[in-house]
């Protein structure tokens, strides 16, 4: 009903495509909606379809006081979080306050004054920092991915040196206050993480996919099973993981109340710089780190770091 309500005119074919149903099912559903009193008129002929007499037929949405507070608080918590559709977020907040009663309105304003979240400026909770806006390409990327995940990206890691990429999009996510897109590069035949701020002119690809979606996702699952670094974390490690972690790592919680978790990574053991970075980061995660699988090259660097720390402490204590 909402699909119909948001359109002045539609056809049977559009209903079939939208809901992936047969023509007979679409006609039966429309007849049932008409029987419920929905104001539709039929236009016969080759170019015919259905017209909606009143585009605001559905009754206005009503929120309970608890629902209204829950939505409003979620908007407060999202300040300075680089979320997409920033202007829409502001207008929605204004509309939420507009539909509230006077008592609810006063309560929401008081909540805004009382509640402080990690990313809120305590000196001025209503302030939106300059970094609140997400990368300009993010909204376009989300809109395209909702229609088709096979995209043509222009990747510009260095100004003036754009690279055209034919990719299959897997995820768009925020990591350490930066928006990234996980893609399968169909030309390079590899998975990559690209900063959204370095993308330009994203569009749906017109090329034929070199691999099917099922093949790409199967390859990703196989890669996860073959990861050479598998790490278990305790509660302290999880909190530190949330504060800082390399892009693309997904932490799976294994205990109640997020008391334990596990993640896996496939490391290039010939990349010494990356191994040293991971060694420093794993030490940052704390004493509760447990290795289910670790490459020997990384283990040696960790042992060297720990020996160096122990020697430094021993020298300090003898002074």
VENFEN-V221721 format. One record per residue. N is the residue number from 1. RES is the residue in one small letter. PHI is phi in whole degrees, 0 to 359 (* if undefined). OMEGA is omega in whole degrees, -180 to 180 (none if undefined). BURIAL is 1 if it has 24 or more other C-alpha atoms within 12 Angstrom, else 0. Layout:
n-><N | N>
res-><RES | RES>
phi-><PHI | PHI>
omega-><OMEGA | OMEGA>
burial-><BURIAL | BURIAL>
//
This chain:
n-><1 | 2 | 3 | 4 | 5 | 6 | 7 | 8 | 9 | 10 | 11 | 12 | 13 | 14 | 15 | 16 | 17 | 18 | 19 | 20 | 21 | 22 | 23 | 24 | 25 | 26 | 27 | 28 | 29 | 30 | 31 | 32 | 33 | 34 | 35 | 36 | 37 | 38 | 39 | 40 | 41 | 42 | 43 | 44 | 45 | 46 | 47 | 48 | 49 | 50 | 51 | 52 | 53 | 54 | 55 | 56 | 57 | 58 | 59 | 60 | 61 | 62 | 63 | 64 | 65 | 66 | 67 | 68 | 69 | 70 | 71 | 72 | 73 | 74 | 75 | 76 | 77 | 78 | 79 | 80 | 81 | 82 | 83 | 84 | 85 | 86 | 87 | 88 | 89 | 90 | 91 | 92 | 93 | 94 | 95 | 96 | 97 | 98 | 99 | 100 | 101 | 102 | 103 | 104 | 105 | 106 | 107 | 108 | 109 | 110 | 111 | 112 | 113 | 114 | 115 | 116 | 117 | 118 | 119 | 120 | 121 | 122 | 123 | 124 | 125 | 126 | 127 | 128 | 129 | 130 | 131 | 132 | 133 | 134 | 135 | 136 | 137 | 138 | 139 | 140 | 141 | 142 | 143 | 144 | 145 | 146 | 147 | 148 | 149 | 150 | 151 | 152 | 153 | 154 | 155 | 156 | 157 | 158 | 159 | 160 | 161 | 162 | 163 | 164 | 165 | 166 | 167 | 168 | 169 | 170 | 171 | 172 | 173 | 174 | 175 | 176 | 177 | 178 | 179 | 180 | 181 | 182 | 183 | 184 | 185 | 186 | 187 | 188 | 189 | 190 | 191 | 192 | 193 | 194 | 195 | 196 | 197 | 198 | 199 | 200 | 201 | 202 | 203 | 204 | 205 | 206 | 207 | 208 | 209 | 210 | 211 | 212 | 213 | 214 | 215 | 216 | 217 | 218 | 219 | 220 | 221 | 222 | 223 | 224 | 225 | 226 | 227 | 228 | 229 | 230 | 231 | 232 | 233 | 234 | 235 | 236 | 237 | 238 | 239 | 240 | 241 | 242 | 243 | 244 | 245 | 246 | 247 | 248 | 249 | 250 | 251 | 252 | 253 | 254 | 255 | 256 | 257 | 258 | 259 | 260 | 261 | 262 | 263 | 264 | 265 | 266 | 267 | 268 | 269 | 270 | 271 | 272 | 273 | 274 | 275 | 276 | 277 | 278 | 279 | 280 | 281 | 282 | 283 | 284 | 285 | 286 | 287 | 288 | 289 | 290 | 291 | 292 | 293 | 294 | 295 | 296 | 297 | 298 | 299 | 300 | 301 | 302 | 303 | 304 | 305 | 306 | 307 | 308 | 309 | 310 | 311 | 312 | 313 | 314 | 315 | 316 | 317 | 318 | 319>
res-><x | x | x | x | x | x | x | x | x | x | x | x | x | x | x | x | x | x | x | x | x | x | x | x | x | x | x | x | x | x | x | x | x | x | x | x | x | x | x | x | x | x | x | x | x | x | x | x | x | x | x | x | x | x | x | x | x | x | x | x | x | x | x | x | x | x | x | x | x | x | x | x | x | x | x | x | x | x | x | x | x | x | x | x | x | x | x | x | x | x | x | x | x | x | x | x | x | x | x | x | x | x | x | x | x | x | x | x | x | x | x | x | x | x | x | x | x | x | x | x | x | x | x | x | x | x | x | x | x | x | x | x | x | x | x | x | x | x | x | x | x | x | x | x | x | x | x | x | x | x | x | x | x | x | x | x | x | x | x | x | x | x | x | x | x | x | x | x | x | x | x | x | x | x | x | x | x | x | x | x | x | x | x | x | x | x | x | x | x | x | x | x | x | x | x | x | x | x | x | x | x | x | x | x | x | x | x | x | x | x | x | x | x | x | x | x | x | x | x | x | x | x | x | x | x | x | x | x | x | x | x | x | x | x | x | x | x | x | x | x | x | x | x | x | x | x | x | x | x | x | x | x | x | x | x | x | x | x | x | x | x | x | x | x | x | x | x | x | x | x | x | x | x | x | x | x | x | x | x | x | x | x | x | x | x | x | x | x | x | x | x | x | x | x | x | x | x | x | x | x | x | x | x | x | x | x | x | x | x | x | x | x | x | x | x | x | x | x | x>
phi-><* | 293 | 301 | 289 | 298 | 270 | 229 | 279 | 207 | 205 | 238 | 300 | 300 | 295 | 297 | 299 | 293 | 295 | 251 | 54 | 234 | 284 | 298 | 297 | 295 | 299 | 296 | 298 | 295 | 294 | 298 | 293 | 294 | 297 | 295 | 281 | 106 | 292 | 282 | 245 | 240 | 259 | 245 | 278 | 108 | 298 | 262 | 281 | 178 | 237 | 245 | 264 | 291 | 222 | 281 | 238 | 292 | 294 | 293 | 296 | 287 | 238 | 255 | 287 | 305 | 291 | 295 | 297 | 294 | 298 | 293 | 296 | 295 | 296 | 288 | 298 | 294 | 270 | 298 | 58 | 247 | 55 | 279 | 289 | 56 | 300 | 297 | 296 | 297 | 295 | 294 | 295 | 301 | 297 | 291 | 298 | 293 | 294 | 271 | 281 | 290 | 298 | 295 | 294 | 301 | 297 | 291 | 294 | 297 | 294 | 299 | 297 | 279 | 274 | 279 | 237 | 249 | 304 | 261 | 267 | 281 | 295 | 287 | 207 | 302 | 275 | 286 | 259 | 294 | 297 | 273 | 289 | 285 | 283 | 305 | 301 | 281 | 296 | 302 | 297 | 296 | 296 | 298 | 292 | 296 | 292 | 264 | 201 | 270 | 272 | 237 | 249 | 252 | 253 | 257 | 236 | 295 | 232 | 306 | 85 | 233 | 287 | 236 | 276 | 229 | 262 | 227 | 247 | 279 | 252 | 215 | 240 | 211 | 254 | 225 | 53 | 67 | 229 | 274 | 232 | 237 | 267 | 228 | 256 | 284 | 289 | 280 | 272 | 58 | 204 | 273 | 219 | 244 | 243 | 295 | 298 | 294 | 258 | 262 | 223 | 52 | 293 | 205 | 289 | 287 | 257 | 279 | 279 | 297 | 283 | 225 | 281 | 301 | 298 | 295 | 295 | 291 | 295 | 295 | 294 | 296 | 296 | 297 | 295 | 292 | 265 | 303 | 267 | 231 | 235 | 233 | 257 | 236 | 268 | 298 | 296 | 299 | 295 | 298 | 288 | 301 | 296 | 288 | 200 | 200 | 299 | 296 | 92 | 277 | 251 | 267 | 258 | 280 | 243 | 241 | 294 | 58 | 56 | 275 | 207 | 202 | 212 | 218 | 225 | 217 | 258 | 261 | 276 | 288 | 270 | 267 | 296 | 299 | 294 | 299 | 293 | 298 | 294 | 298 | 297 | 291 | 296 | 293 | 297 | 293 | 106 | 286 | 279 | 287 | 233 | 265 | 275 | 206 | 207 | 291 | 302 | 298 | 287 | 300 | 297 | 294 | 298 | 297 | 294 | 298 | 292 | 296 | 297 | 293 | 294 | 296 | 295 | 293 | 295 | 295 | 295 | 288 | 274 | 287>
omega-><179 | 177 | -179 | -176 | -178 | 180 | 176 | -177 | 178 | -180 | 177 | -179 | 179 | 177 | 180 | -179 | -176 | -174 | 177 | 180 | -180 | 179 | -179 | 179 | 180 | 180 | 180 | -179 | 180 | 178 | 178 | 178 | 177 | 179 | 178 | 178 | 179 | -173 | 179 | 172 | -177 | 177 | -176 | 177 | -175 | -180 | -175 | 179 | -180 | 176 | 178 | -176 | -177 | -172 | 178 | -176 | -176 | -180 | -179 | 179 | 178 | 178 | 171 | 178 | -179 | 178 | -180 | 178 | -179 | 180 | -178 | -180 | 179 | 178 | 176 | -177 | -176 | 178 | 177 | -179 | 179 | 178 | 176 | 178 | -176 | -178 | 178 | -180 | 180 | -178 | 178 | 178 | 179 | -180 | 178 | 178 | -178 | -178 | -180 | 173 | -179 | 179 | 178 | 179 | 180 | -179 | 179 | 179 | 179 | 177 | 180 | 180 | -175 | -171 | 174 | 178 | -173 | -176 | -179 | 174 | -175 | 179 | -180 | -175 | -178 | -177 | 172 | -178 | -179 | -179 | -179 | -178 | 178 | 177 | -175 | -176 | -171 | -179 | 180 | -179 | 179 | -179 | 180 | -176 | 178 | 180 | -176 | -179 | 177 | -170 | 172 | -177 | 168 | -176 | -176 | -180 | 176 | -179 | 178 | 180 | -178 | 177 | 176 | -177 | 173 | -170 | 168 | -176 | -179 | -180 | 166 | -175 | 178 | -179 | 179 | 177 | 176 | 177 | -180 | 175 | 176 | -177 | 168 | -180 | -175 | 178 | -178 | 179 | 180 | 177 | -178 | 174 | -175 | 174 | -178 | -178 | 179 | 178 | 179 | 169 | 177 | -180 | 175 | -177 | 178 | 179 | 176 | 180 | 180 | 175 | 177 | 178 | -180 | 179 | -179 | -179 | 176 | 178 | 178 | 179 | 179 | 178 | 179 | 180 | -177 | -179 | -178 | 175 | 178 | -171 | 174 | -177 | 171 | -176 | 179 | 178 | 180 | 179 | 180 | 175 | -179 | 180 | -178 | 174 | 178 | -178 | 174 | 179 | 179 | 180 | 178 | -180 | -177 | -180 | 178 | 178 | 177 | -178 | 178 | -179 | -178 | 174 | 179 | -177 | 172 | -177 | 173 | -173 | 176 | -179 | -175 | -179 | 178 | 179 | 179 | 177 | -179 | 178 | 179 | -178 | 180 | 176 | 177 | -177 | 173 | -175 | -176 | 179 | 177 | -176 | 173 | 177 | -179 | 179 | -178 | -178 | 178 | 180 | -180 | 178 | 178 | 180 | 178 | 178 | -178 | 177 | 179 | 179 | -180 | 179 | 180 | 179 | 180 | 178 | -179 | -177 | -179 | -180 | none>
burial-><1 | 0 | 0 | 1 | 0 | 0 | 0 | 0 | 1 | 1 | 1 | 1 | 0 | 0 | 1 | 0 | 0 | 0 | 0 | 0 | 0 | 0 | 0 | 0 | 0 | 0 | 0 | 0 | 0 | 1 | 0 | 0 | 0 | 0 | 0 | 0 | 0 | 1 | 1 | 1 | 0 | 0 | 0 | 0 | 0 | 0 | 0 | 0 | 1 | 1 | 1 | 1 | 0 | 0 | 0 | 0 | 0 | 0 | 0 | 0 | 0 | 0 | 0 | 0 | 0 | 0 | 0 | 1 | 1 | 0 | 0 | 1 | 1 | 0 | 1 | 1 | 1 | 1 | 1 | 1 | 1 | 1 | 1 | 1 | 1 | 1 | 0 | 0 | 1 | 0 | 0 | 0 | 1 | 0 | 0 | 1 | 1 | 0 | 0 | 1 | 0 | 0 | 0 | 0 | 0 | 0 | 0 | 1 | 1 | 0 | 1 | 1 | 0 | 0 | 1 | 0 | 0 | 0 | 0 | 1 | 0 | 0 | 0 | 0 | 1 | 1 | 0 | 1 | 0 | 0 | 0 | 1 | 1 | 1 | 1 | 1 | 1 | 1 | 1 | 1 | 1 | 1 | 0 | 1 | 1 | 0 | 0 | 0 | 1 | 1 | 1 | 1 | 1 | 1 | 1 | 0 | 0 | 0 | 0 | 0 | 0 | 0 | 0 | 0 | 1 | 1 | 1 | 1 | 1 | 1 | 1 | 1 | 1 | 1 | 1 | 0 | 1 | 1 | 1 | 1 | 1 | 1 | 1 | 1 | 1 | 1 | 0 | 0 | 0 | 0 | 1 | 1 | 1 | 1 | 1 | 1 | 1 | 1 | 1 | 1 | 1 | 1 | 1 | 1 | 1 | 0 | 0 | 0 | 1 | 0 | 0 | 0 | 0 | 0 | 0 | 1 | 0 | 0 | 0 | 1 | 0 | 0 | 0 | 0 | 0 | 0 | 0 | 1 | 1 | 1 | 1 | 1 | 1 | 1 | 1 | 0 | 1 | 1 | 0 | 0 | 1 | 1 | 0 | 0 | 1 | 1 | 1 | 1 | 1 | 1 | 1 | 0 | 0 | 0 | 0 | 0 | 0 | 0 | 0 | 1 | 1 | 1 | 1 | 1 | 1 | 1 | 1 | 0 | 0 | 0 | 0 | 0 | 0 | 0 | 1 | 1 | 0 | 1 | 1 | 1 | 1 | 1 | 1 | 1 | 1 | 0 | 0 | 1 | 1 | 0 | 1 | 0 | 0 | 1 | 1 | 0 | 1 | 1 | 1 | 0 | 1 | 1 | 0 | 0 | 0 | 0 | 0 | 0 | 0 | 0 | 0 | 0 | 0 | 0 | 0 | 0 | 0 | 0 | 0>
//
